[in-house]
Amino acid sequence: MSRMRTEEKQSLKDWDLFKEQILKSTPADLNETAEQQRKRMATLEADPEAWFKHYFPSYAFAEPATFHKKATKRLLAHMEHYEVRAWARDLAKTTRTMFEALYLVLTKKKKVALFVSHNRESAERLLLPYKLNLEANQRIIHDYGIQQYAAKWEAGEFTAKSGASFIAVGAGQSPRGTRKEEVRPDIIIFDDIDTDEECRNPEIIKNKWNWIEKSAIGTRSSSKPTTILFCGNIIAPDCCIVRAIEKADYADVVNIRDKHGKSSWDKNTEENIDRVLSKISYASAQGEYFNNPITEGSVFKNLSFKKMPRLSEYPFLVCYTDPSFRQSQRSDYKATALVAPWQGERHLVKMFCQQTSTADMVEWLYQIDALVNGHAPVYYFIEKNLNEEDIRRHLYLASKAHGNKVLPVSFDGRAKPDKFARIESNLEPLDRNGQLYFNEAEADFPDMKNAIDQFKAFAPKSRTHDDAPDAVEGAVYYVNVKSDQLACGEIETVARKKSSKRF
């Protein structure tokens, strides 16, 4: 027998500790009468949320979110059901599913559970908490009897004394042996079925999906109600979760934050989410926490940095702001780009790009004014949107705070074509031909990093933030307009005089 590896020994110790914790956290009331027990069980089984809390107190330490409760109610209401849970990382999709699956088999609503993951080892890991709870959970044992059955009690396949069978299968493996006394699987759970590496190869995904439909789902009986559940987030434009969504009776897509930019589950505080997201790349965050996979560099492939000339050497600069439509600090980004023309090139001299307030956004303009400090003319533009009156109010307040200094801001009300086509057609050729450069002195500035992340993520039909590319496109557009006017003698390269006009 080969020597057990250190990590395997540690894994066994961890699972032993987990089993011990289950045993200690589930004391049963041995003094209640049989009638009291029967009534209590009937009450709990009529209320799945109470059932979960009673039998899994160490798991159910946090109050479930509304989407958890709705998902369970929906699943338990339909014994014949096909659902996808594209819940972001850290939203307890695997744990919630375990609660439901054990509820279904212990109350004898389901009999054979098939667990499928991207390989056999992963499937067995998925099944292990079920096995350990059936072995050590004192409340389950007290109410539903001893479940461990010595005749067949293995990591990847076991049958409880209650009659329920649990089978783990890796993708691509033969799911033979999934029948029990001619009973086919009536609950099939796919968890962690996709991998990043496999999603890079469309042929692998195609073959895996064929196996899922023909071999895994094909084990079910056409005459018996079957629950088919996919758990996982959308990690690629074409992956098994995406294909399952197309087939599902219901697709439940839940991100770490909701459409209002708020935490989807109170357990995850805004501060904790901010902390987690700050330590990973924008692309990783979108894929793992927002069901929005990104293929970096599909449009902008160069994104070059270089040293910028002195500000006084530019004929003029354009400061363009994309103000976003929402005020939430965790929804849309606000972006301000300072762009200058230079010998046929376009230089992104300064970039602000944050999820912040309108007041902060307006303050950026004054920071740019202080940065340029009259060394070259600056033309200020803000994209016109439904928040224009609110922005004007903040401009007025900011002018008061800066000693009645009013910046010459114009609102850009031009009719704009499709955003992707506009940004791609105006900026991609500059990037490809070595005519768009980012200020290397700003490379480590967080806002510039945010902008670069958005440029890398920019792609057709992408749901990623694109406020920075939008602001840069607006600035480049007016740099081109002003360059043409300069060539025709319509404007002069002198610093604009201070204006006393109020907004």
C-alpha positions in Angstrom: 0.0 0.0 0.0 1.4 3.4 -0.9 2.2 5.9 1.8 -0.6 8.3 2.5 0.3 11.9 1.4 0.4 14.7 4.0 -2.5 16.5 2.4 -4.6 13.4 2.5 -3.9 12.9 6.2 -4.8 16.5 6.9 -8.0 16.1 4.9 -9.0 13.1 6.9 -8.3 15.0 10.1 -10.5 17.9 8.9 -13.4 15.6 8.1 -13.0 13.8 11.5 -13.2 17.2 13.2 -16.2 18.1 11.1 -17.9 14.9 12.1 -17.2 15.5 15.7 -18.7 19.0 15.4 -21.9 17.6 13.9 -22.2 15.2 16.8 -21.7 17.9 19.4 -24.0 20.4 17.8 -27.0 18.2 17.5 -28.0 16.9 20.9 -31.4 15.2 20.9 -34.1 15.4 23.6 -34.2 11.8 24.9 -36.8 12.6 27.5 -39.7 13.4 25.2 -42.4 10.9 24.8 -43.1 9.1 21.5 -46.2 11.2 21.0 -44.3 14.4 21.7 -41.7 13.3 19.2 -44.3 12.4 16.6 -46.0 15.8 16.9 -42.7 17.7 16.8 -41.6 15.9 13.7 -44.9 16.5 12.0 -44.6 20.2 12.8 -41.0 20.4 11.5 -41.7 18.5 8.3 -44.6 20.9 7.5 -42.2 23.8 7.8 -38.9 23.1 5.8 -37.2 26.2 7.1 -37.8 25.1 10.7 -36.7 21.6 9.7 -33.4 22.9 8.4 -32.7 24.9 11.5 -33.5 22.0 13.8 -31.4 19.3 12.1 -28.5 21.5 11.0 -28.0 24.2 13.7 -24.3 24.6 13.0 -25.0 25.3 9.3 -28.1 27.5 9.8 -26.2 30.1 11.9 -27.3 32.9 9.5 -30.9 33.7 8.7 -31.6 32.7 5.1 -32.1 35.3 2.4 -35.4 35.7 0.6 -34.0 34.1 -2.5 -33.0 31.0 -0.4 -36.5 30.6 0.9 -38.1 31.1 -2.5 -35.8 28.6 -4.1 -36.7 25.9 -1.5 -40.4 26.6 -1.7 -40.2 26.3 -5.5 -38.2 23.1 -5.4 -40.3 21.3 -2.8 -43.5 22.3 -4.5 -42.6 20.4 -7.7 -41.4 16.9 -7.5 -40.9 16.9 -11.3 -38.6 19.9 -11.8 -35.5 21.1 -13.6 -33.8 24.1 -12.1 -30.5 26.0 -12.3 -29.1 27.8 -9.3 -26.5 30.2 -10.7 -25.8 31.7 -7.3 -22.5 33.6 -6.8 -19.7 32.2 -4.6 -20.5 32.4 -0.9 -24.3 32.3 -1.3 -24.5 28.7 0.1 -25.9 27.0 -2.9 -24.3 23.6 -2.0 -25.3 23.8 1.6 -28.9 24.8 0.8 -29.1 22.0 -1.6 -27.9 19.5 1.0 -30.7 20.6 3.4 -33.3 20.1 0.7 -31.9 16.7 -0.6 -31.8 15.2 3.0 -35.2 16.6 3.7 -36.6 14.9 0.6 -35.0 11.5 1.2 -35.6 11.4 5.0 -39.3 12.2 4.5 -39.4 9.6 1.8 -40.3 11.9 -1.0 -37.3 10.8 -3.0 -35.3 7.6 -2.9 -32.2 7.6 -5.1 -30.0 10.6 -5.3 -27.3 10.9 -8.0 -24.5 13.5 -7.4 -22.5 14.6 -10.4 -19.4 16.9 -10.5 -16.5 17.5 -12.9 -14.7 14.4 -11.7 -15.2 11.5 -9.3 -13.1 12.9 -6.5 -15.1 16.2 -6.6 -18.4 14.3 -6.6 -17.3 12.2 -3.6 -16.3 15.4 -1.7 -19.7 16.8 -2.5 -21.4 13.7 -1.1 -19.2 13.4 2.1 -21.2 16.0 4.2 -24.3 13.9 3.5 -22.6 10.7 4.7 -21.2 12.3 7.8 -24.5 13.9 8.8 -26.3 10.5 8.4 -23.5 8.9 10.5 -23.2 11.5 13.3 -26.2 13.9 13.4 -27.9 12.9 16.6 -31.1 14.6 15.8 -31.5 12.8 12.5 -30.6 9.5 14.2 -33.1 10.1 17.1 -36.0 11.0 14.8 -35.3 8.9 11.6 -33.3 6.1 13.1 -29.7 4.9 12.6 -28.8 5.5 9.0 -25.4 3.9 8.6 -25.7 0.6 6.9 -22.6 -1.6 7.2 -23.4 -3.6 4.1 -22.6 -0.8 1.8 -21.3 2.4 3.3 -18.6 3.8 1.0 -17.4 7.4 0.3 -18.9 7.4 -3.3 -21.9 5.2 -2.8 -24.0 4.3 0.2 -27.5 3.2 1.1 -29.1 4.3 4.3 -31.2 2.0 6.5 -34.1 4.2 5.6 -33.8 2.9 2.1 -32.4 6.0 0.4 -29.4 5.6 -1.9 -26.6 8.2 -2.6 -24.3 7.8 -5.6 -21.4 10.0 -6.7 -20.3 10.2 -10.3 -17.7 12.2 -12.2 -18.5 13.7 -15.6 -17.8 11.3 -18.3 -17.9 8.2 -16.1 -20.5 5.5 -16.6 -23.3 6.0 -14.2 -24.1 2.3 -14.1 -25.3 0.9 -10.8 -27.6 3.8 -10.2 -30.7 1.7 -10.1 -31.8 0.3 -6.7 -34.4 -2.4 -7.0 -35.4 -1.1 -10.4 -35.8 2.4 -8.9 -33.9 5.0 -11.0 -32.5 8.2 -9.6 -35.3 10.6 -8.8 -33.0 13.5 -7.7 -30.0 14.4 -9.8 -27.7 17.1 -8.5 -25.0 18.7 -10.6 -22.5 20.8 -8.6 -19.2 22.3 -9.8 -19.7 20.7 -13.2 -17.7 23.3 -15.1 -14.0 24.1 -14.9 -12.2 27.1 -16.3 -9.8 25.0 -18.3 -12.6 22.9 -20.0 -14.6 26.0 -20.8 -11.7 27.2 -23.0 -12.4 24.3 -25.3 -15.9 24.3 -27.0 -15.5 20.7 -28.1 -15.0 19.5 -24.5 -18.1 21.4 -23.4 -20.1 19.9 -26.2 -19.0 16.4 -25.4 -19.6 16.9 -21.6 -23.1 18.3 -22.3 -23.9 15.3 -24.5 -22.8 13.0 -21.6 -24.9 15.0 -19.1 -28.1 14.7 -21.2 -27.6 11.1 -22.4 -25.9 9.4 -19.6 -26.5 11.3 -16.4 -30.0 12.7 -16.9 -30.7 9.6 -19.0 -30.6 7.5 -15.8 -34.0 8.9 -14.7 -37.3 7.2 -15.2 -39.7 8.9 -17.6 -42.6 7.7 -15.5 -41.4 9.0 -12.1 -41.2 12.6 -11.0 -37.5 13.6 -10.9 -35.7 16.6 -9.5 -32.8 17.9 -11.7 -30.8 20.6 -10.1 -27.7 22.4 -11.4 -25.6 24.4 -8.9 -22.8 26.6 -10.1 -22.2 30.1 -11.4 -21.7 31.2 -15.0 -17.9 31.1 -15.6 -17.9 31.2 -19.4 -20.2 32.3 -22.3 -20.5 28.7 -23.2 -20.5 26.3 -20.2 -22.7 23.5 -18.9 -24.6 26.0 -16.6 -25.4 28.2 -19.5 -26.7 25.2 -21.5 -28.7 24.0 -18.5 -30.3 27.5 -18.2 -31.6 27.1 -21.7 -33.4 23.8 -20.7 -34.5 24.6 -17.2 -38.0 25.1 -15.9 -36.5 27.9 -13.8 -33.1 29.6 -13.8 -32.3 31.4 -10.6 -29.4 33.8 -11.1 -28.3 35.6 -7.9 -25.2 37.7 -7.7 -23.3 38.7 -4.5 -25.0 42.1 -4.9 -28.4 42.8 -6.3 -29.4 45.2 -9.0 -29.4 48.0 -6.5 -25.8 47.4 -5.6 -26.7 45.9 -2.2 -25.6 42.6 -0.6 -28.0 39.8 -1.7 -27.6 38.1 1.7 -27.3 40.0 5.0 -24.7 37.5 6.2 -22.3 39.1 3.7 -21.8 42.7 4.9 -21.0 45.4 2.4 -17.6 45.9 4.0 -16.7 42.2 3.7 -17.8 42.1 0.1 -15.7 45.2 -0.6 -12.7 43.6 1.1 -13.0 40.3 -1.0 -13.5 42.1 -4.3 -10.6 44.5 -3.6 -8.2 41.5 -3.5 -9.1 40.0 -6.8 -9.1 41.2 -10.4 -12.1 42.8 -11.9 -12.4 39.9 -14.4 -12.3 37.3 -11.6 -14.9 39.2 -9.5 -17.3 39.4 -12.4 -17.0 35.7 -13.1 -17.1 34.4 -9.5 -19.5 36.9 -7.9 -21.6 38.4 -10.7 -22.2 35.6 -13.1 -20.6 37.7 -15.8 -17.7 35.9 -17.4 -15.1 38.0 -19.1 -12.7 37.2 -22.0 -10.0 39.8 -21.4 -8.6 41.7 -24.4 -11.2 40.6 -27.0 -11.4 44.2 -28.3 -8.6 46.2 -26.8 -5.4 44.2 -27.1 -2.6 46.7 -26.5 -3.6 49.3 -23.9 -0.1 50.8 -23.9 1.4 53.1 -21.3 4.1 55.7 -21.8 5.6 58.9 -20.3 3.5 61.9 -21.1 4.8 65.4 -22.2 4.5 68.3 -19.9 1.0 69.7 -19.8 2.2 73.0 -21.2 3.2 71.2 -24.4 -0.3 70.1 -25.3 -2.3 72.5 -27.5 -5.4 71.8 -25.3 -7.0 69.0 -23.2 -10.5 67.7 -23.0 -12.1 66.6 -19.7 -15.1 64.3 -20.3 -17.3 62.8 -17.7 -19.7 59.8 -17.9 -21.9 60.5 -14.8 -23.8 57.1 -14.7 -27.5 56.9 -14.0 -27.5 55.6 -10.4 -26.5 57.3 -7.2 -25.5 54.1 -5.4 -21.9 53.8 -4.5 -22.0 50.1 -5.5 -23.8 50.2 -8.8 -22.6 52.1 -11.9 -19.1 53.7 -12.0 -18.7 57.3 -12.6 -15.8 58.1 -14.9 -13.9 61.3 -15.9 -11.1 61.2 -18.5 -8.6 63.9 -19.3 -7.4 63.4 -22.9 -5.0 65.5 -24.9 -3.8 65.3 -28.6 -0.1 64.8 -29.3 1.4 64.3 -32.8 -1.4 62.2 -34.1 -1.8 60.3 -30.8 -4.4 60.5 -28.0 -3.0 60.6 -24.5 -5.1 59.6 -21.4 -3.4 62.0 -19.0 -5.6 61.5 -16.0 -8.5 59.1 -15.1 -11.0 59.0 -12.4 -13.2 55.9 -12.3 -15.1 55.0 -9.1 -18.5 53.9 -7.7 -19.1 57.1 -5.9 -21.4 60.1 -5.4 -22.2 62.9 -7.8 -20.6 65.3 -5.3 -17.3 63.4 -5.5 -17.5 63.3 -9.3 -17.9 67.0 -9.5 -14.9 67.4 -7.2 -12.8 65.5 -9.8 -13.2 68.4 -12.2 -11.7 70.8 -9.7 -8.9 68.4 -9.1 -8.2 68.4 -12.9 -8.4 72.2 -12.9 -5.8 72.3 -10.2 -3.6 69.8 -12.0 -3.6 71.7 -15.3 -3.3 75.0 -13.4 -3.7 77.1 -16.6 -0.8 75.4 -18.4 -3.1 74.6 -21.3 -6.8 75.2 -22.3 -9.2 72.6 -20.9 -12.6 71.9 -22.4 -15.1 70.3 -19.9 -17.9 68.1 -21.0 -20.4 66.0 -19.1 -22.6 63.4 -20.8 -26.2 64.7 -20.7 -28.6 62.3 -18.9 -31.7 62.3 -16.7 -29.6 63.4 -13.7 -28.6 66.7 -15.4 -30.4 69.0 -12.9 -28.9 67.2 -10.0 -25.4 67.5 -11.5 -26.0 71.2 -12.1 -26.9 71.6 -8.5 -23.7 69.9 -7.4 -21.7 72.1 -9.8 -23.2 75.2 -8.2 -22.4 73.9 -4.7 -18.9 73.0 -5.7 -18.3 76.5 -7.2 -19.3 78.0 -3.9 -16.9 75.7 -2.0 -14.1 76.7 -4.3 -14.4 80.5 -3.8 -17.1 81.1 -6.5 -14.9 79.5 -9.1 -17.1 78.2 -11.9 -15.7 75.7 -14.4 -16.9 76.1 -18.0 -18.8 72.9 -18.2 -20.8 71.9 -21.3 -23.4 69.1 -21.3 -22.9 66.7 -24.2 -26.4 66.1 -25.7 -25.3 64.7 -29.1 -27.3 61.7 -30.4 -25.1 58.8 -29.8 -25.2 55.5 -31.7 -25.0 52.0 -30.1 -22.5 52.2 -27.3 -20.4 49.2 -28.2 -20.2 50.2 -31.9 -19.3 53.8 -30.9 -16.6 52.9 -28.5 -15.2 50.1 -30.6 -15.1 52.1 -33.8 -13.6 55.2 -32.3 -11.1 53.7 -29.9 -10.0 50.3 -31.1 -8.2 51.5 -34.2 -6.3 54.0 -32.0 -5.3 51.2 -29.7 -4.4 48.8 -32.5 -2.3 51.4 -34.4 -0.4 52.6 -31.4 -2.1 56.0 -31.2 -3.8 55.6 -27.8 -1.6 55.8 -24.7 -2.2 55.8 -21.0 -0.1 57.9 -18.6 2.6 55.6 -17.1 2.8 57.9 -14.1 -0.8 56.9 -13.3 -0.4 53.2 -13.9 -0.6 52.3 -10.2 -3.4 54.8 -9.4 -6.5 52.7 -8.5 -8.8 54.7 -10.8 -6.5 54.0 -13.7 -6.5 50.3 -12.8 -10.3 50.3 -12.8 -10.2 51.9 -16.3 -7.8 49.4 -17.6 -9.9 46.5 -16.2 -13.0 47.9 -18.0 -11.1 48.2 -21.3 -9.9 44.6 -21.0 -13.4 43.4 -20.3 -15.0 45.4 -23.0 -16.7 43.0 -25.5 -19.8 42.6 -27.6 -22.9 41.8 -25.4 -20.8 42.1 -22.3 -22.6 43.1 -19.1 -19.4 44.5 -17.5 -19.0 48.1 -16.5 -17.9 50.3 -19.5 -18.1 53.8 -18.0 -14.3 54.4 -18.4 -14.2 53.4 -22.1 -17.3 55.5 -22.6 -15.7 58.6 -21.0 -12.5 58.1 -23.0 -14.5 57.8 -26.2 -16.3 61.1 -25.4 -13.0 62.9 -24.6 -11.4 61.5 -27.8 -14.5 62.6 -29.8 -14.1 66.2 -28.7 -10.4 66.1 -29.0 -11.0 65.3 -32.7 -13.6 68.1 -33.0 -11.3 70.7 -31.3 -8.3 69.5 -33.4 -10.3 70.1 -36.6 -11.3 73.5 -35.3 -7.7 74.4 -34.4 -6.5 73.4 -37.8 -9.2 75.6 -39.4 -8.2 78.5 -37.1 -11.6 78.4 -35.3 -10.0 78.2 -31.8 -6.8 79.5 -30.3 -4.4 77.6 -28.1 -4.6 79.9 -25.1 -5.9 79.2 -21.7 -9.5 79.9 -21.2 -10.3 82.9 -19.1 -12.0 82.3 -15.8 -15.8 82.4 -16.0 -18.1 83.9 -13.4 -21.2 82.2 -14.9 -23.3 80.3 -12.4 -25.0 77.0 -13.0 
